[in-house]
Every structure is written in structure tokens, then in C-alpha cells.
Amino acid sequence: MSLFWLLLFSAHLAIASSLVKFEDNDLRHKQDSMYLDLYHVTSLESYVTSTSPFTFSDMFKKDEDHVRYLHSRITNNEDVRISGTTSSSGKVKGPKPVSIPLKSALPLASGNYYVRIGLGTPAQYFSMIIDTGSSLSWLQCQPCKVYCHDQVDPIFNSSTSKTYKTFPCSSPQCSSLKGSTLNEPGCSSKTGTCVYSASYGDSSFSFGYLSQDVLTLTPSETLSSFVYGCGQDNQGLFGKAAGIIGLGNDNLSMLAQLSSKYGNAFSYCLPTSFSASSSKEGFLSIGTSSLTSSSSSSSSYKFTSLVKFPNKQSLYFLDLTSITVAGTPIGVAASSYKVPTIIDSGTVITRLPMPVYTALKDAFVKIISKKFAQLPGVSILDTCFKGSVKTMSISVPEVQLIFHGGADLSLKAHNTLIEIKNGTTCLAFSGSSGFNPIAIIGNYQQQTIKVAYDVANSKIGFAPGGCQ
């Protein structure tokens, strides 16, 4: 049995075991849109302490596990195709977007990004990882009938919320769970309450009650009937976050639930990480009018159409057509790019098909090795150099990821290099091999680039210029 299937089988066994424990414990226990700030931190070393021993090895391990989960979703039992892109040229209209700060989750022992949201009446506030590769949002809830991992915030106490409620097993929301989680919903034998199970293919899962409460995004922006999971058994690779905000294209995602008020679109800008000069704050903006960049003409979005995949509408697929290094195509056959390619905020390091990655690496090394000696690889990163990002940045060639229709990600040094330790800096890409290779555009390559998801019109846009 392969490692992936062993992990997946273990996850399902863990969930089944949780159901038994969960039921046993039941017997024992009686129109404007907005902006949300995204956060990242100045350096990983600042958060590696005796009480929070989060390392690059931890981050890469978690990243690999997350990639295995996405790989399983994309390649199993799918009629996958790389064609049929759609486009829309209509101007974006809508109310003013709602926006909140977005920050690095390194302090939470995660390589991803988080927002602070409120839940309940009165509102209790939590640090939640944003994930465009997931749909159902969930957070840990008291009394943690089976298990809750450590988190930086107090665990949500639904009993103190005047507006909290659960869903019966017969509700349409309960019936929608399989489409959002890929798992059949359960039903509490004692209360008739709908039970969700969200598994991630790496032995990570959340298990609990499908619930509803007031969601607070800003003091003036709320959603009165937010559907989410109230987790009673939460185990795996979630760091010290309270839970996950799902931004996938599914009717139970936070985006879908806010779309009637703000429109079916959102944008974000991820701040830089792992460097002393990094910006500490980005944003998550919900609403159709967030798709228009107004800072300058040089920062206007260039859009590429989403690729349609049968039964995988919740993920965001793109058509990557070429890669250049210092303006020169890396020289691989066009067919090498024709693999399922998604953009995902929950993956850190971009994965490319092995022929594409090898060509990118060779072109990059040819330029950088003239001034900086190569060093042995580290974990999933096999292309490393002696030097810091700061000293190397002047010599780093621009890397462009070019998509169908001409949209591109133009990557600078902070998008292409990651300083593993003092004096060791690696190319922040990895190869994806196997019988069913995929490509994933990770969050490291998205840093300081505004990314707009026009879900209503099936397209994604990129705008350079930073998060301000």
C-alpha cells in the first residue's frame, strides 16, 4: 500500500473511531462589501522557541501532506481535461467590498495566512486560516468532546452565544455536506443533529456538529446565518489556529454565503514572509467591486479564465501555458504544461510537473551559479545556494508564470527564493511527479501580488504592486 493511501485509510479509521467516541461522549454530557487584513510575520526564527518549536521541516512536512490531499481530490475518479476555458469581458459592478486584515500564520505554527473573525452573540473572536482549496468552514468548539488541539484563542463556547443553533439531519444544509467535504454527513443518535466530517487525506480531520451563528467580519459587517462546523474532534496539521475559513467555489463556503450581499467574488494580497524587510499585513476583500484595482494603471488586473473540471468545481483550476526566466522561455514542450493546475492559498511551495520544474531549475541555476555556490538540497527543495535572499536579490532573474489569455505572475526574489537558515537560500519551487502529475500555484509565489477571484465570471486576475 502506498504512503498516501495508508495515510488516507488511517484518516478514515480515525474519523470512524471519532464517531464512536463522539456518540459515547454524547451519553456522558448532558449591501456593502468589506476588507479583512491578512497577516504574515517578519521571520520564522522569531517564532521558533522552546514553547513553539515550528521549523521549516515542520512547514514542508505539512505542505507535502496538504499536496497529497489535493492530489487525491484532483486525480481520483475524475474525467480530467485541460480545455474548455471560459471568459467574460463585462465590467465588474457591485457594492463597496468589505475588507479585513490578513496576516502570516507563522506565529500559529503554520505556513499559511489567517484572518480574525467573530462568531456568536456577543461575538467571540478567532484566528482562522484561509483556504481556497477547502469549502466548509469550521472551528474548535467546547466542550471538545473528543479532542481539541492547542490554539492561541480561547475555544469557542457556543453555549454563551444567544444566536447559536445546530441543523437537524433532515436539513438541506446537512444534505449539502458531501459536496463540500467529500464525506457523507452523519447524524447524532441522541439529538438528531447533523454531524460533519472534514478530512484532509493526511490524517488531519475535524469532526462535529453542523451549526449556524452570526459571523462578524467588521463591527459594521455581519452575516446573521453563517453555516459552519462546530468541531468536537479536531486533529492534525492546523497549527494553533482555531479552524479554517473555506473560500472554495461551493455553496457552503464563506464566499458563497456572503455572495448574495457582496457578490460572488473576492480578492486578497498575501504579505511577504521570512525576511526582515517583509510587510506584515495584507488583506482579504469580499465583493465584486474588490476586483478593480484603483491604485494605478500599472496595478490593474490581468485575467485568465478558470478551467472547468467535472465534479471539481470547488477548486480553482488555471491553464498555465509557459514559464520564462529572465524573459526567456524555459524550453519545454507545450504538452508538459497540460496537467491539472490549481491556485491554492493553503499550499506554501509551488509544485510543477517534473519536466517543467527541471527546466526552470536548470535555467535558474545557470544564472545564479555564476555568483553563488550551490549547496545540498533541504527537504522538498533541491536547489539551494550559499547566500542570503538580500545578497542574492540583485542577481535573481525575474520568473514569469504565464497563463491562458496573457495573465501572468511576475515573481521577484521574495517570491522565488526562501532563506532556510543564515547563509542557505533555496529556490522556492518543487517538482510534482508520479503517474498523475499536477501543478499547484502556492502562496509563496503569490506574496505581494493582488489576486482577484471573479467566481461569477469564471476568471482569476493578478495585479503587481504590493498589498497597499
Secondary structure, 3 states (H helix, E strand, C coil): CCHHHHHHHHHHHHHHHHHHHHHHHHHHCCCCCEEECEECCCCHHHHECCCCECCHHHHHHHHHHHHHHHHHHHHCCCCCCCCCCCCCCCCCCCCCCEEECEEECHHHCCCCEEEEEEECCCCEEEEEEEECCCCCCEEEECCCCCECCCCCCCCECHHHCCCCEECECCCHHHHCHHHHHCCCCEECCCCCEEEEEEECCCCCEEEEEEEEEEEEEECCEEEEEEEEEEEEEEECCCCCCCEEEECCCCCCCHHHHHHHHHCCCEEEEECCCCCCCCCCECEEEECHHHHCCCCCHHHCCEEEECCCCCCCCCCCECCEEEEEECCEECCCCHHHHCCCEEECCCCCCEEEEHHHHHHHHHHHHHHHCCCCCEECCECCECCEEECCHHHHHHHCCCEEEEECCCCEEEECHHHHEEEEECCEEEECEEEECCCCCCEEECCHHHECCEEEEEHHHCEEEEECCCCC
